[in-house]
Amino acid sequence: MATERLTVSLAPELRHWIDNAIESGGYSSASDFVATLVRNHRRGEQLDHLLAEGLTSGSGTTPDETYWTDKKAALTQKMSQ
């Protein structure tokens, strides 16, 4: 994937927080850290969209044991394909 340079100014305590995250082994660089934040933000927006769509999709049902049994069977079948 092509990359593009972006310069960001941060308060020292925020930079220190990023450096600590890198040192703890969670990220390879500040760029990796920021890219992860952006991806997570994007996923959050997608989730918000899906939740809003669900809220406007009509009346809901309360799942019972049959619902969960059928759901598990459908997912098991899908995974075996």
PDB file of N, CA, C and O in Angstrom:
ATOM      1  N   MET A   1       0.847  -1.175   0.000  1.00  0.00           N
ATOM      2  CA  MET A   1       0.000   0.000   0.000  1.00  0.00           C
ATOM      3  C   MET A   1       0.889   1.233   0.000  1.00  0.00           C
ATOM      4  O   MET A   1       1.875   1.302   0.734  1.00  0.00           O
ATOM      5  N   ALA A   2       0.539   2.186  -0.813  1.00  0.00           N
ATOM      6  CA  ALA A   2       1.289   3.439  -0.864  1.00  0.00           C
ATOM      7  C   ALA A   2       1.044   4.223   0.416  1.00  0.00           C
ATOM      8  O   ALA A   2      -0.026   4.143   1.019  1.00  0.00           O
ATOM      9  N   THR A   3       2.045   4.972   0.813  1.00  0.00           N
ATOM     10  CA  THR A   3       1.890   5.796   2.011  1.00  0.00           C
ATOM     11  C   THR A   3       2.080   7.255   1.653  1.00  0.00           C
ATOM     12  O   THR A   3       2.672   7.597   0.629  1.00  0.00           O
ATOM     13  N   GLU A   4       1.570   8.091   2.509  1.00  0.00           N
ATOM     14  CA  GLU A   4       1.686   9.529   2.327  1.00  0.00           C
ATOM     15  C   GLU A   4       2.112  10.138   3.658  1.00  0.00           C
ATOM     16  O   GLU A   4       1.601   9.759   4.712  1.00  0.00           O
ATOM     17  N   ARG A   5       3.032  11.069   3.608  1.00  0.00           N
ATOM     18  CA  ARG A   5       3.530  11.715   4.822  1.00  0.00           C
ATOM     19  C   ARG A   5       2.500  12.694   5.359  1.00  0.00           C
ATOM     20  O   ARG A   5       1.860  13.429   4.606  1.00  0.00           O
ATOM     21  N   LEU A   6       2.355  12.687   6.688  1.00  0.00           N
ATOM     22  CA  LEU A   6       1.452  13.595   7.378  1.00  0.00           C
ATOM     23  C   LEU A   6       2.181  14.077   8.619  1.00  0.00           C
ATOM     24  O   LEU A   6       2.655  13.269   9.417  1.00  0.00           O
ATOM     25  N   THR A   7       2.272  15.375   8.784  1.00  0.00           N
ATOM     26  CA  THR A   7       2.922  15.942   9.958  1.00  0.00           C
ATOM     27  C   THR A   7       1.854  16.319  10.972  1.00  0.00           C
ATOM     28  O   THR A   7       0.876  16.990  10.641  1.00  0.00           O
ATOM     29  N   VAL A   8       2.051  15.878  12.215  1.00  0.00           N
ATOM     30  CA  VAL A   8       1.077  16.123  13.273  1.00  0.00           C
ATOM     31  C   VAL A   8       1.808  16.716  14.470  1.00  0.00           C
ATOM     32  O   VAL A   8       2.879  16.243  14.850  1.00  0.00           O
ATOM     33  N   SER A   9       1.231  17.741  15.053  1.00  0.00           N
ATOM     34  CA  SER A   9       1.793  18.333  16.273  1.00  0.00           C
ATOM     35  C   SER A   9       1.000  17.833  17.467  1.00  0.00           C
ATOM     36  O   SER A   9      -0.230  17.867  17.465  1.00  0.00           O
ATOM     37  N   LEU A  10       1.716  17.367  18.490  1.00  0.00           N
ATOM     38  CA  LEU A  10       1.071  16.829  19.683  1.00  0.00           C
ATOM     39  C   LEU A  10       1.656  17.458  20.928  1.00  0.00           C
ATOM     40  O   LEU A  10       2.817  17.865  20.952  1.00  0.00           O
ATOM     41  N   ALA A  11       0.841  17.532  21.955  1.00  0.00           N
ATOM     42  CA  ALA A  11       1.347  17.949  23.259  1.00  0.00           C
ATOM     43  C   ALA A  11       2.339  16.881  23.739  1.00  0.00           C
ATOM     44  O   ALA A  11       2.178  15.705  23.413  1.00  0.00           O
ATOM     45  N   PRO A  12       3.350  17.270  24.501  1.00  0.00           N
ATOM     46  CA  PRO A  12       4.361  16.311  24.949  1.00  0.00           C
ATOM     47  C   PRO A  12       3.784  15.094  25.665  1.00  0.00           C
ATOM     48  O   PRO A  12       4.289  13.986  25.490  1.00  0.00           O
ATOM     49  N   GLU A  13       2.739  15.277  26.468  1.00  0.00           N
ATOM     50  CA  GLU A  13       2.187  14.126  27.182  1.00  0.00           C
ATOM     51  C   GLU A  13       1.546  13.118  26.239  1.00  0.00           C
ATOM     52  O   GLU A  13       1.548  11.920  26.521  1.00  0.00           O
ATOM     53  N   LEU A  14       0.994  13.591  25.118  1.00  0.00           N
ATOM     54  CA  LEU A  14       0.434  12.668  24.132  1.00  0.00           C
ATOM     55  C   LEU A  14       1.550  11.910  23.416  1.00  0.00           C
ATOM     56  O   LEU A  14       1.436  10.706  23.188  1.00  0.00           O
ATOM     57  N   ARG A  15       2.612  12.602  23.067  1.00  0.00           N
ATOM     58  CA  ARG A  15       3.748  11.934  22.424  1.00  0.00           C
ATOM     59  C   ARG A  15       4.358  10.903  23.360  1.00  0.00           C
ATOM     60  O   ARG A  15       4.746   9.818  22.926  1.00  0.00           O
ATOM     61  N   HIS A  16       4.442  11.238  24.636  1.00  0.00           N
ATOM     62  CA  HIS A  16       4.971  10.309  25.631  1.00  0.00           C
ATOM     63  C   HIS A  16       4.084   9.056  25.700  1.00  0.00           C
ATOM     64  O   HIS A  16       4.589   7.939  25.811  1.00  0.00           O
ATOM     65  N   TRP A  17       2.788   9.248  25.634  1.00  0.00           N
ATOM     66  CA  TRP A  17       1.838   8.140  25.660  1.00  0.00           C
ATOM     67  C   TRP A  17       2.046   7.225  24.452  1.00  0.00           C
ATOM     68  O   TRP A  17       2.027   6.002  24.590  1.00  0.00           O
ATOM     69  N   ILE A  18       2.243   7.813  23.272  1.00  0.00           N
ATOM     70  CA  ILE A  18       2.510   7.033  22.058  1.00  0.00           C
ATOM     71  C   ILE A  18       3.827   6.282  22.197  1.00  0.00           C
ATOM     72  O   ILE A  18       3.903   5.098  21.870  1.00  0.00           O
ATOM     73  N   ASP A  19       4.871   6.965  22.682  1.00  0.00           N
ATOM     74  CA  ASP A  19       6.175   6.314  22.863  1.00  0.00           C
ATOM     75  C   ASP A  19       6.075   5.128  23.812  1.00  0.00           C
ATOM     76  O   ASP A  19       6.688   4.088  23.573  1.00  0.00           O
ATOM     77  N   ASN A  20       5.305   5.278  24.890  1.00  0.00           N
ATOM     78  CA  ASN A  20       5.117   4.170  25.826  1.00  0.00           C
ATOM     79  C   ASN A  20       4.415   2.987  25.166  1.00  0.00           C
ATOM     80  O   ASN A  20       4.761   1.833  25.422  1.00  0.00           O
ATOM     81  N   ALA A  21       3.428   3.277  24.315  1.00  0.00           N
ATOM     82  CA  ALA A  21       2.722   2.209  23.606  1.00  0.00           C
ATOM     83  C   ALA A  21       3.668   1.466  22.662  1.00  0.00           C
ATOM     84  O   ALA A  21       3.577   0.246  22.523  1.00  0.00           O
ATOM     85  N   ILE A  22       4.561   2.188  22.024  1.00  0.00           N
ATOM     86  CA  ILE A  22       5.540   1.574  21.126  1.00  0.00           C
ATOM     87  C   ILE A  22       6.521   0.728  21.929  1.00  0.00           C
ATOM     88  O   ILE A  22       6.822  -0.404  21.549  1.00  0.00           O
ATOM     89  N   GLU A  23       7.017   1.268  23.030  1.00  0.00           N
ATOM     90  CA  GLU A  23       7.977   0.552  23.865  1.00  0.00           C
ATOM     91  C   GLU A  23       7.388  -0.711  24.472  1.00  0.00           C
ATOM     92  O   GLU A  23       8.106  -1.686  24.693  1.00  0.00           O
ATOM     93  N   SER A  24       6.096  -0.702  24.741  1.00  0.00           N
ATOM     94  CA  SER A  24       5.466  -1.883  25.328  1.00  0.00           C
ATOM     95  C   SER A  24       5.271  -2.994  24.298  1.00  0.00           C
ATOM     96  O   SER A  24       4.843  -4.096  24.641  1.00  0.00           O
ATOM     97  N   GLY A  25       5.584  -2.700  23.040  1.00  0.00           N
ATOM     98  CA  GLY A  25       5.528  -3.722  22.001  1.00  0.00           C
ATOM     99  C   GLY A  25       4.227  -3.781  21.233  1.00  0.00           C
ATOM    100  O   GLY A  25       4.058  -4.647  20.375  1.00  0.00           O
ATOM    101  N   GLY A  26       3.313  -2.890  21.518  1.00  0.00           N
ATOM    102  CA  GLY A  26       2.030  -2.933  20.829  1.00  0.00           C
ATOM    103  C   GLY A  26       2.067  -2.371  19.417  1.00  0.00           C
ATOM    104  O   GLY A  26       1.220  -2.700  18.586  1.00  0.00           O
ATOM    105  N   TYR A  27       3.045  -1.528  19.153  1.00  0.00           N
ATOM    106  CA  TYR A  27       3.127  -0.854  17.855  1.00  0.00           C
ATOM    107  C   TYR A  27       4.579  -0.785  17.427  1.00  0.00           C
ATOM    108  O   TYR A  27       5.478  -0.743  18.267  1.00  0.00           O
ATOM    109  N   SER A  28       4.813  -0.773  16.121  1.00  0.00           N
ATOM    110  CA  SER A  28       6.180  -0.736  15.611  1.00  0.00           C
ATOM    111  C   SER A  28       6.715   0.684  15.478  1.00  0.00           C
ATOM    112  O   SER A  28       7.927   0.895  15.445  1.00  0.00           O
ATOM    113  N   SER A  29       5.807   1.659  15.402  1.00  0.00           N
ATOM    114  CA  SER A  29       6.221   3.049  15.217  1.00  0.00           C
ATOM    115  C   SER A  29       5.048   3.968  15.532  1.00  0.00           C
ATOM    116  O   SER A  29       3.920   3.515  15.726  1.00  0.00           O
ATOM    117  N   ALA A  30       5.335   5.275  15.579  1.00  0.00           N
ATOM    118  CA  ALA A  30       4.268   6.258  15.766  1.00  0.00           C
ATOM    119  C   ALA A  30       3.294   6.196  14.588  1.00  0.00           C
ATOM    120  O   ALA A  30       2.090   6.369  14.772  1.00  0.00           O
ATOM    121  N   SER A  31       3.804   5.952  13.393  1.00  0.00           N
ATOM    122  CA  SER A  31       2.934   5.835  12.218  1.00  0.00           C
ATOM    123  C   SER A  31       1.970   4.667  12.369  1.00  0.00           C
ATOM    124  O   SER A  31       0.786   4.788  12.054  1.00  0.00           O
ATOM    125  N   ASP A  32       2.482   3.529  12.856  1.00  0.00           N
ATOM    126  CA  ASP A  32       1.650   2.356  13.079  1.00  0.00           C
ATOM    127  C   ASP A  32       0.568   2.668  14.113  1.00  0.00           C
ATOM    128  O   ASP A  32      -0.585   2.271  13.944  1.00  0.00           O
ATOM    129  N   PHE A  33       0.934   3.374  15.173  1.00  0.00           N
ATOM    130  CA  PHE A  33      -0.003   3.752  16.223  1.00  0.00           C
ATOM    131  C   PHE A  33      -1.120   4.630  15.661  1.00  0.00           C
ATOM    132  O   PHE A  33      -2.298   4.367  15.903  1.00  0.00           O
ATOM    133  N   VAL A  34      -0.755   5.669  14.915  1.00  0.00           N
ATOM    134  CA  VAL A  34      -1.746   6.594  14.358  1.00  0.00           C
ATOM    135  C   VAL A  34      -2.621   5.879  13.327  1.00  0.00           C
ATOM    136  O   VAL A  34      -3.831   6.103  13.291  1.00  0.00           O
ATOM    137  N   ALA A  35      -2.032   5.027  12.494  1.00  0.00           N
ATOM    138  CA  ALA A  35      -2.820   4.289  11.506  1.00  0.00           C
ATOM    139  C   ALA A  35      -3.851   3.405  12.199  1.00  0.00           C
ATOM    140  O   ALA A  35      -4.981   3.282  11.727  1.00  0.00           O
ATOM    141  N   THR A  36      -3.469   2.790  13.316  1.00  0.00           N
ATOM    142  CA  THR A  36      -4.400   1.964  14.078  1.00  0.00           C
ATOM    143  C   THR A  36      -5.543   2.815  14.634  1.00  0.00           C
ATOM    144  O   THR A  36      -6.701   2.397  14.602  1.00  0.00           O
ATOM    145  N   LEU A  37      -5.223   4.000  15.140  1.00  0.00           N
ATOM    146  CA  LEU A  37      -6.271   4.902  15.633  1.00  0.00           C
ATOM    147  C   LEU A  37      -7.254   5.261  14.523  1.00  0.00           C
ATOM    148  O   LEU A  37      -8.467   5.264  14.735  1.00  0.00           O
ATOM    149  N   VAL A  38      -6.730   5.560  13.353  1.00  0.00           N
ATOM    150  CA  VAL A  38      -7.591   5.944  12.227  1.00  0.00           C
ATOM    151  C   VAL A  38      -8.475   4.768  11.813  1.00  0.00           C
ATOM    152  O   VAL A  38      -9.672   4.944  11.586  1.00  0.00           O
ATOM    153  N   ARG A  39      -7.888   3.561  11.713  1.00  0.00           N
ATOM    154  CA  ARG A  39      -8.687   2.385  11.356  1.00  0.00           C
ATOM    155  C   ARG A  39      -9.781   2.130  12.391  1.00  0.00           C
ATOM    156  O   ARG A  39     -10.922   1.841  12.031  1.00  0.00           O
ATOM    157  N   ASN A  40      -9.438   2.236  13.665  1.00  0.00           N
ATOM    158  CA  ASN A  40     -10.434   2.009  14.719  1.00  0.00           C
ATOM    159  C   ASN A  40     -11.542   3.056  14.681  1.00  0.00           C
ATOM    160  O   ASN A  40     -12.710   2.739  14.907  1.00  0.00           O
ATOM    161  N   HIS A  41     -11.175   4.298  14.397  1.00  0.00           N
ATOM    162  CA  HIS A  41     -12.180   5.353  14.275  1.00  0.00           C
ATOM    163  C   HIS A  41     -13.126   5.047  13.111  1.00  0.00           C
ATOM    164  O   HIS A  41     -14.342   5.208  13.216  1.00  0.00           O
ATOM    165  N   ARG A  42     -12.541   4.605  12.012  1.00  0.00           N
ATOM    166  CA  ARG A  42     -13.335   4.271  10.828  1.00  0.00           C
ATOM    167  C   ARG A  42     -14.290   3.115  11.133  1.00  0.00           C
ATOM    168  O   ARG A  42     -15.458   3.151  10.745  1.00  0.00           O
ATOM    169  N   ARG A  43     -13.788   2.084  11.833  1.00  0.00           N
ATOM    170  CA  ARG A  43     -14.651   0.962  12.220  1.00  0.00           C
ATOM    171  C   ARG A  43     -15.781   1.439  13.138  1.00  0.00           C
ATOM    172  O   ARG A  43     -16.916   0.973  13.030  1.00  0.00           O
ATOM    173  N   GLY A  44     -15.462   2.366  14.035  1.00  0.00           N
ATOM    174  CA  GLY A  44     -16.486   2.917  14.917  1.00  0.00           C
ATOM    175  C   GLY A  44     -17.581   3.613  14.138  1.00  0.00           C
ATOM    176  O   GLY A  44     -18.764   3.465  14.444  1.00  0.00           O
ATOM    177  N   GLU A  45     -17.182   4.372  13.131  1.00  0.00           N
ATOM    178  CA  GLU A  45     -18.179   5.043  12.297  1.00  0.00           C
ATOM    179  C   GLU A  45     -19.030   4.027  11.548  1.00  0.00           C
ATOM    180  O   GLU A  45     -20.242   4.206  11.424  1.00  0.00           O
ATOM    181  N   GLN A  46     -18.407   2.962  11.047  1.00  0.00           N
ATOM    182  CA  GLN A  46     -19.157   1.916  10.352  1.00  0.00           C
ATOM    183  C   GLN A  46     -20.129   1.230  11.298  1.00  0.00           C
ATOM    184  O   GLN A  46     -21.268   0.943  10.927  1.00  0.00           O
ATOM    185  N   LEU A  47     -19.680   0.965  12.527  1.00  0.00           N
ATOM    186  CA  LEU A  47     -20.550   0.348  13.520  1.00  0.00           C
ATOM    187  C   LEU A  47     -21.722   1.267  13.859  1.00  0.00           C
ATOM    188  O   LEU A  47     -22.860   0.809  13.959  1.00  0.00           O
ATOM    189  N   ASP A  48     -21.451   2.558  14.034  1.00  0.00           N
ATOM    190  CA  ASP A  48     -22.527   3.521  14.292  1.00  0.00           C
ATOM    191  C   ASP A  48     -23.560   3.488  13.168  1.00  0.00           C
ATOM    192  O   ASP A  48     -24.764   3.524  13.420  1.00  0.00           O
ATOM    193  N   HIS A  49     -23.082   3.419  11.938  1.00  0.00           N
ATOM    194  CA  HIS A  49     -23.986   3.368  10.783  1.00  0.00           C
ATOM    195  C   HIS A  49     -24.845   2.102  10.841  1.00  0.00           C
ATOM    196  O   HIS A  49     -26.057   2.161  10.631  1.00  0.00           O
ATOM    197  N   LEU A  50     -24.213   0.958  11.129  1.00  0.00           N
ATOM    198  CA  LEU A  50     -24.961  -0.299  11.199  1.00  0.00           C
ATOM    199  C   LEU A  50     -25.966  -0.288  12.351  1.00  0.00           C
ATOM    200  O   LEU A  50     -27.080  -0.792  12.207  1.00  0.00           O
ATOM    201  N   LEU A  51     -25.578   0.286  13.492  1.00  0.00           N
ATOM    202  CA  LEU A  51     -26.500   0.368  14.624  1.00  0.00           C
ATOM    203  C   LEU A  51     -27.690   1.256  14.291  1.00  0.00           C
ATOM    204  O   LEU A  51     -28.827   0.915  14.618  1.00  0.00           O
ATOM    205  N   ALA A  52     -27.441   2.388  13.644  1.00  0.00           N
ATOM    206  CA  ALA A  52     -28.525   3.277  13.242  1.00  0.00           C
ATOM    207  C   ALA A  52     -29.446   2.578  12.243  1.00  0.00           C
ATOM    208  O   ALA A  52     -30.668   2.716  12.304  1.00  0.00           O
ATOM    209  N   GLU A  53     -28.847   1.833  11.335  1.00  0.00           N
ATOM    210  CA  GLU A  53     -29.633   1.085  10.355  1.00  0.00           C
ATOM    211  C   GLU A  53     -30.503   0.046  11.065  1.00  0.00           C
ATOM    212  O   GLU A  53     -31.667  -0.142  10.711  1.00  0.00           O
ATOM    213  N   GLY A  54     -29.944  -0.614  12.050  1.00  0.00           N
ATOM    214  CA  GLY A  54     -30.701  -1.602  12.808  1.00  0.00           C
ATOM    215  C   GLY A  54     -31.853  -0.984  13.573  1.00  0.00           C
ATOM    216  O   GLY A  54     -32.936  -1.563  13.653  1.00  0.00           O
ATOM    217  N   LEU A  55     -31.621   0.198  14.139  1.00  0.00           N
ATOM    218  CA  LEU A  55     -32.671   0.864  14.906  1.00  0.00           C
ATOM    219  C   LEU A  55     -33.853   1.278  14.042  1.00  0.00           C
ATOM    220  O   LEU A  55     -34.984   1.368  14.521  1.00  0.00           O
ATOM    221  N   THR A  56     -33.586   1.528  12.768  1.00  0.00           N
ATOM    222  CA  THR A  56     -34.659   1.963  11.875  1.00  0.00           C
ATOM    223  C   THR A  56     -35.185   0.831  10.999  1.00  0.00           C
ATOM    224  O   THR A  56     -35.962   1.078  10.077  1.00  0.00           O
ATOM    225  N   SER A  57     -34.774  -0.403  11.271  1.00  0.00           N
ATOM    226  CA  SER A  57     -35.139  -1.522  10.394  1.00  0.00           C
ATOM    227  C   SER A  57     -36.486  -2.147  10.721  1.00  0.00           C
ATOM    228  O   SER A  57     -36.935  -3.049  10.013  1.00  0.00           O
ATOM    229  N   GLY A  58     -37.128  -1.690  11.763  1.00  0.00           N
ATOM    230  CA  GLY A  58     -38.431  -2.251  12.107  1.00  0.00           C
ATOM    231  C   GLY A  58     -38.422  -2.822  13.508  1.00  0.00           C
ATOM    232  O   GLY A  58     -37.483  -2.621  14.279  1.00  0.00           O
ATOM    233  N   SER A  59     -39.484  -3.535  13.819  1.00  0.00           N
ATOM    234  CA  SER A  59     -39.589  -4.074  15.168  1.00  0.00           C
ATOM    235  C   SER A  59     -38.628  -5.245  15.354  1.00  0.00           C
ATOM    236  O   SER A  59     -38.356  -6.008  14.426  1.00  0.00           O
ATOM    237  N   GLY A  60     -38.139  -5.359  16.543  1.00  0.00           N
ATOM    238  CA  GLY A  60     -37.192  -6.418  16.859  1.00  0.00           C
ATOM    239  C   GLY A  60     -37.887  -7.612  17.471  1.00  0.00           C
ATOM    240  O   GLY A  60     -39.079  -7.566  17.776  1.00  0.00           O
ATOM    241  N   THR A  61     -37.138  -8.675  17.646  1.00  0.00           N
ATOM    242  CA  THR A  61     -37.646  -9.868  18.306  1.00  0.00           C
ATOM    243  C   THR A  61     -36.714 -10.215  19.455  1.00  0.00           C
ATOM    244  O   THR A  61     -35.531  -9.878  19.434  1.00  0.00           O
ATOM    245  N   THR A  62     -37.249 -10.877  20.435  1.00  0.00           N
ATOM    246  CA  THR A  62     -36.434 -11.333  21.551  1.00  0.00           C
ATOM    247  C   THR A  62     -35.970 -12.742  21.231  1.00  0.00           C
ATOM    248  O   THR A  62     -36.794 -13.649  21.108  1.00  0.00           O
ATOM    249  N   PRO A  63     -34.664 -12.944  21.093  1.00  0.00           N
ATOM    250  CA  PRO A  63     -34.182 -14.277  20.737  1.00  0.00           C
ATOM    251  C   PRO A  63     -34.433 -15.284  21.866  1.00  0.00           C
ATOM    252  O   PRO A  63     -34.225 -14.992  23.043  1.00  0.00           O
ATOM    253  N   ASP A  64     -34.882 -16.462  21.473  1.00  0.00           N
ATOM    254  CA  ASP A  64     -35.074 -17.540  22.438  1.00  0.00           C
ATOM    255  C   ASP A  64     -34.074 -18.654  22.134  1.00  0.00           C
ATOM    256  O   ASP A  64     -33.197 -18.473  21.289  1.00  0.00           O
ATOM    257  N   GLU A  65     -34.184 -19.770  22.787  1.00  0.00           N
ATOM    258  CA  GLU A  65     -33.221 -20.868  22.610  1.00  0.00           C
ATOM    259  C   GLU A  65     -33.206 -21.374  21.164  1.00  0.00           C
ATOM    260  O   GLU A  65     -32.143 -21.706  20.639  1.00  0.00           O
ATOM    261  N   THR A  66     -34.366 -21.434  20.523  1.00  0.00           N
ATOM    262  CA  THR A  66     -34.438 -21.881  19.126  1.00  0.00           C
ATOM    263  C   THR A  66     -33.667 -20.931  18.216  1.00  0.00           C
ATOM    264  O   THR A  66     -32.970 -21.369  17.300  1.00  0.00           O
ATOM    265  N   TYR A  67     -33.792 -19.642  18.468  1.00  0.00           N
ATOM    266  CA  TYR A  67     -33.067 -18.654  17.670  1.00  0.00           C
ATOM    267  C   TYR A  67     -31.571 -18.929  17.732  1.00  0.00           C
ATOM    268  O   TYR A  67     -30.906 -18.977  16.697  1.00  0.00           O
ATOM    269  N   TRP A  68     -31.034 -19.111  18.942  1.00  0.00           N
ATOM    270  CA  TRP A  68     -29.587 -19.305  19.100  1.00  0.00           C
ATOM    271  C   TRP A  68     -29.141 -20.648  18.530  1.00  0.00           C
ATOM    272  O   TRP A  68     -28.045 -20.743  17.978  1.00  0.00           O
ATOM    273  N   THR A  69     -29.954 -21.672  18.650  1.00  0.00           N
ATOM    274  CA  THR A  69     -29.619 -22.980  18.061  1.00  0.00           C
ATOM    275  C   THR A  69     -29.549 -22.863  16.548  1.00  0.00           C
ATOM    276  O   THR A  69     -28.612 -23.361  15.925  1.00  0.00           O
ATOM    277  N   ASP A  70     -30.539 -22.207  15.957  1.00  0.00           N
ATOM    278  CA  ASP A  70     -30.554 -22.024  14.503  1.00  0.00           C
ATOM    279  C   ASP A  70     -29.383 -21.151  14.042  1.00  0.00           C
ATOM    280  O   ASP A  70     -28.770 -21.424  13.010  1.00  0.00           O
ATOM    281  N   LYS A  71     -29.077 -20.111  14.805  1.00  0.00           N
ATOM    282  CA  LYS A  71     -27.969 -19.211  14.459  1.00  0.00           C
ATOM    283  C   LYS A  71     -26.646 -19.970  14.480  1.00  0.00           C
ATOM    284  O   LYS A  71     -25.828 -19.834  13.570  1.00  0.00           O
ATOM    285  N   LYS A  72     -26.443 -20.776  15.530  1.00  0.00           N
ATOM    286  CA  LYS A  72     -25.211 -21.565  15.646  1.00  0.00           C
ATOM    287  C   LYS A  72     -25.092 -22.550  14.487  1.00  0.00           C
ATOM    288  O   LYS A  72     -24.011 -22.707  13.920  1.00  0.00           O
ATOM    289  N   ALA A  73     -26.181 -23.209  14.134  1.00  0.00           N
ATOM    290  CA  ALA A  73     -26.162 -24.166  13.027  1.00  0.00           C
ATOM    291  C   ALA A  73     -25.822 -23.473  11.710  1.00  0.00           C
ATOM    292  O   ALA A  73     -25.037 -23.995  10.919  1.00  0.00           O
ATOM    293  N   ALA A  74     -26.407 -22.304  11.474  1.00  0.00           N
ATOM    294  CA  ALA A  74     -26.142 -21.564  10.235  1.00  0.00           C
ATOM    295  C   ALA A  74     -24.680 -21.124  10.161  1.00  0.00           C
ATOM    296  O   ALA A  74     -24.054 -21.218   9.106  1.00  0.00           O
ATOM    297  N   LEU A  75     -24.137 -20.644  11.285  1.00  0.00           N
ATOM    298  CA  LEU A  75     -22.737 -20.217  11.290  1.00  0.00           C
ATOM    299  C   LEU A  75     -21.790 -21.400  11.132  1.00  0.00           C
ATOM    300  O   LEU A  75     -20.773 -21.296  10.446  1.00  0.00           O
ATOM    301  N   THR A  76     -22.120 -22.525  11.765  1.00  0.00           N
ATOM    302  CA  THR A  76     -21.299 -23.736  11.624  1.00  0.00           C
ATOM    303  C   THR A  76     -21.281 -24.191  10.179  1.00  0.00           C
ATOM    304  O   THR A  76     -20.228 -24.545   9.650  1.00  0.00           O
ATOM    305  N   GLN A  77     -22.445 -24.184   9.534  1.00  0.00           N
ATOM    306  CA  GLN A  77     -22.534 -24.575   8.136  1.00  0.00           C
ATOM    307  C   GLN A  77     -21.734 -23.613   7.248  1.00  0.00           C
ATOM    308  O   GLN A  77     -21.032 -24.045   6.333  1.00  0.00           O
ATOM    309  N   LYS A  78     -21.844 -22.331   7.520  1.00  0.00           N
ATOM    310  CA  LYS A  78     -21.128 -21.332   6.721  1.00  0.00           C
ATOM    311  C   LYS A  78     -19.619 -21.515   6.849  1.00  0.00           C
ATOM    312  O   LYS A  78     -18.889 -21.376   5.868  1.00  0.00           O
ATOM    313  N   MET A  79     -19.153 -21.827   8.058  1.00  0.00           N
ATOM    314  CA  MET A  79     -17.713 -22.000   8.283  1.00  0.00           C
ATOM    315  C   MET A  79     -17.171 -23.259   7.624  1.00  0.00           C
ATOM    316  O   MET A  79     -15.986 -23.320   7.299  1.00  0.00           O
ATOM    317  N   SER A  80     -18.019 -24.266   7.421  1.00  0.00           N
ATOM    318  CA  SER A  80     -17.565 -25.524   6.826  1.00  0.00           C
ATOM    319  C   SER A  80     -17.548 -25.491   5.309  1.00  0.00           C
ATOM    320  O   SER A  80     -17.081 -26.437   4.675  1.00  0.00           O
ATOM    321  N   GLN A  81     -18.045 -24.429   4.725  1.00  0.00           N
ATOM    322  CA  GLN A  81     -18.096 -24.333   3.248  1.00  0.00           C
ATOM    323  C   GLN A  81     -16.771 -23.933   2.675  1.00  0.00           C
ATOM    324  O   GLN A  81     -16.638 -23.807   1.457  1.00  0.00           O
TER     325      GLN A  81
END
